[in-house]
Amino acid sequence: MAHNEAVDVVLVGAGIMSATLAVLLKELDPAIKLEVVELMDSGAAESSNPWNNAGTGHAGLCELNYTPQAADGTVDIKKAVHINTQFEVSKQFWSYLTKKATFGSCKTFISPVPHLSFVQGDSGVSFLKERFKLLSKHHAFADMEYTEDKAKMADWMPLMMPGRPADEVVAATRVMNGTDVNFGALTNQLLKHLTSAPDAQVKYCKRVTGLKRNNGGWTVSIKDVNSGNTRDVDAKFVFLGAGGAALPLLQASGIEESKGFGGFPISGQWLRCDNPEVVKHHQAKVYSQAAVGSPPMSVPHLDTRVVDGKKSLLFGPYAGFTTKFLKHGSFMDLPMSVRAGNIGPMLAVAKNNMDLTKYLVSEVMQSMEQRLESLRRFYPEAKAEDWRLEVAGQRVQIIKKDPKKGGVLQFGTELVAAKDGSLAALLGASPGASVTVSIMLELIEKCFPGKASGEWAAKLAEIFPAREKVLETDAALYRKINAHNNIALELVEASNETESYA
């Protein structure tokens, strides 16, 4: 009887998640044998593609939904602080990789871009002021500036201030050391670096058609979409990092932990401007507040994007709805994901989120003129001819069981792992790519606990001198590591007196 090909790890999907995990595992164990399989003919073709996401290096600097305000006016900054330190962990990993000849330049994927928050009206201003007061006391946000001075705002965001009513109440905060990240370029750089090592392969135009348990792990059936040939690969560990396609694959695995999960697909659209005369007047990512009753993924922002050395502006997102789980997926994805175990939570979410459904339908029905109207609340003098509509990537928000409500819709990411650690899947969306490294470290600790605290511990400590919890509380160490990362990633000029944290 012919034996199946055997590897240590199969990673499904060649996006930022799989690329990060594969490179991390190879660093921790150079002898590990792994294979990445991807349905498309290149890496980062779905959510990691630079035009399918906002490219914000999410560090909690400007995203107002990471600092929710309670009914009594109090603002909670915990999530913003945590996301900031998670992004710093990502930067530690990228800084470590820049020392390797096969990794290439960080200039291709990360650029310094100021992060601003902008609010309108008395309640918006009092919220931003309170947020600033709390955040600026924390060492991770010590450089944040606040203003209600319109002349200063015109200097910070020259595109956005002309044409506003003289009596409009507005305020803004700014952090100069924000970033724009091209996650597509980063993903492809990681994959290229990965395949320069022995026993690491990335195979394109391959669809996973089956997942079966075997004695030592899993048998993965992989079909070549061009030739139709199928091969079976035995793997000790399988990672499902296929974006929207991770849910159906997780269901196919049949693991106990997958029961009850459903998916709610939401597509996005942007207005994009490539006119250099307009682009040069806006060097920032400016986030505002979602309209009352709108979901958190609808937070409007006007962004500088740096893709392949060229600058553009993006405004959005405008939500959309389709039953596909991937941009290049099938309209049958959503109906095919319904199971006996998740139909209850899915129906409960449908019933409890009628406002979201109405919102999505209204967004889909919008005319170009209505979209431009939203843009003009940000940029009053915007001209229609400078902007065109871009369809962004699909996001599959998680639906999970809830003892009280039957089911809840979750806007975030969730790592689902088999009890024995032999299979893990990543579900959900934002802040996703920016905090990939933290999520993959969590996966390693969950699925390889013995190795993470044993033979891999020294290497992990070398790559990550400080993890999130320490960065949240130790101001001196945070500053030292942040300064080191910013120099290594060429986000600031190195000065002679800069010390290494090694």
Order of alpha helices (4+ residues) and beta strands (2+ residues): beta-alpha-beta-alpha-beta-beta-alpha-beta-alpha-beta-beta-alpha-beta-beta-beta-beta-alpha-beta-alpha-beta-beta-beta-alpha-alpha-alpha-alpha-beta-beta-beta-beta-alpha-alpha-alpha-alpha-alpha
